[in-house]
Amino acid sequence: MFSDATILTQTPPLRACWSKIGEQAEVPITGNRDHRVVFGALNARTGAVWLDEAAQWNQDAFQEHLRSIRSWWRGWKLVLVVARGSPHTAKRSRQLAAQSGIEMRFLPTACPELNSVEGLWRHVKGRVLANEPTPDLSQSLGRVHDELFQMTPTQHLRLAGVLSGSFWLPA
């Protein structure tokens, strides 16, 4: 399994902006710095996706994500591939993973593209949330959930690069 987090803000990514020739394009900026963290887990074998939400990206939020993964995939032998972020490498996170029967494997430093969940985040931010200001983060989170849970497991695996063979597993 792969796990990763992304941060959603009230000002979504601007990928394209159109305006009439000679007119300035309007780019709405709310000034609100509110954000939400979405943790995602992808089963690289089945294509199943699990999402958790948190207010911050820290070890407490990541540990809650670990508990959630363990409760969803009860009885499975889990090997979780994650980046080397401080919430993942924290002593308490490693202890919780070990106690929960989750083996954690770490990606090489500064190689987020090796995490298959990145493909899901790229899709969500580039196709679902881009170019449209959202009045509040609840709507953005709802759109992310709707998009990912309406997709088939095969679509998840395709976005993640698993079906094309372009993903990497650490030894």
N, C-alpha and C positions, 0 to 999 in steps of 0.2 A: 504494500500500500504506500501511497505517497500522501504527504500532508503539506499544506502551505497556507499562508494567510495573505490577504490583501486588505488594503485600507480604502474604504469608500468615503468620499467627501461630498459636500453639498454642491461643489462646483465640479462637475464631471469632466473627463478628459475632452479636449477640443481636438478633433481629428480633421474636421473640415468646416469651413465657414464661407457662406456665399453672400454676395451682395450685388446690387446693380452696379454697372460700370460707373465709376466716378463717385460712388457713395461709400462712405466708411461703413464697414461691417460692424454690427453691434454684437459685442460679446458680453453677455450678462455675467456679472460677478456679484455674488450675494454678500461677500464680506464675512460670512459666517464660517468659522474654522472648525465647526463640529465635524466629527468623523465617527465611523464605526469600523470595526475590524471583523472580517469574515474569515473564519478558518474553514478550510475545505480538506476533505480526505477522499481519495480516489482509490478504489480497489482496481489495480491494474489487470487483474484476471477477469473480473465480472463486469467492470464498468460502472459499478455502483458508486454513487457520490453521497457524502454526508457533509452538511454545513452546520457550523456553529457561529454565533455572533457574540462579540464582546465589545466593551467600550474602549479597551486598551490592548495593545500588543505587549503582553508581559508574561512572566512565568505562571502567574495564577490563572490567567485566561487560557494559556496553552495547556496547563494541567487539567483544567475543566474540559478542554477539547479531548485530551487523552481519555478522561473518564467516559466521555460521551462516545468516543470511538469504541472503547472496550465494551460498553453496555450495548451498543448497536451490533457489534460483531462478537457476541458472547460465544465462547467455546472455540473460536478460531485461534490458530497460531498466527499471531500478527507480527510482521516485520514492517516497521514504519520508516520510510525514507523521508528525511527532513533536512533542511539547511542547517548551517552551524550557527544560527542566531542564538543570542544569549538566553531567551526563554526555553529553547530546546536543550541547550547544553547545561543549564542550571542543575545543580546537584539534586534539588528536590524534584525536578522534572525527570531526571534520569532514574531516581529512586522510585518514583511513582510508576514510571513505565515498567521497570523491572518487577515491582510488586504486582502490577496488573498483567504481567505476562506479555508485555509488548517489547519486542526487541527493536531498538532504535539504531538506524544506520544513518550516517551523516554524509551529505554531499560534499564534494570538494569546496573549499572556500571560494566565494565570489563566482559561483556558477549556477545562478538561479534558473537558467534555461534548461538545466538537467532535471528539474523537478517537473513532472508531467502535469501537475495541477496548474502550473503557469499557463498552459494552453487554454484551460478553462477561464482563467482570469483575463487573458488577452481577449478572448471571445466576448466575455461579459462587458469589459470596459470599452472595447473597440466597436462592438455592434449593438449592445443593449443600452448602455448608459451614455455613450459618447454624444456630444453635440446637443444635448438636451438638459437644460438646467432643471433640477428637480426641487420642488418646494420644501421637501423634507427628506431626511435619510430613510424614514420608514418606507416611503415609496420606492426609493432606490433598492433597498433590501428586498422588498416584495418583488420587484422586477427581476433581480438576480435569482431569487428562489424560484419564481415562476419559470424563467428561462431554463435553468438547469434541471428542474424537476419535470419539465415537459419533454426534455430530450430523452432519447433512448440510451441505454448503456453503450451501444455501438457508437452513437454520436459523441458521447463523453470520451470514449477511447480514441476516436478519430481526432478530436480536438487536442487531446493530450499527446498525440503522436505515438500512441502505443500500437495502433493498427498499422502504421506506416513503418514501424520498426525503428523510429528515430528517438526512442527513449533509452535511458541508461540506468542500469542497476548497479549499485556499489557492491563490491565483493564482501 
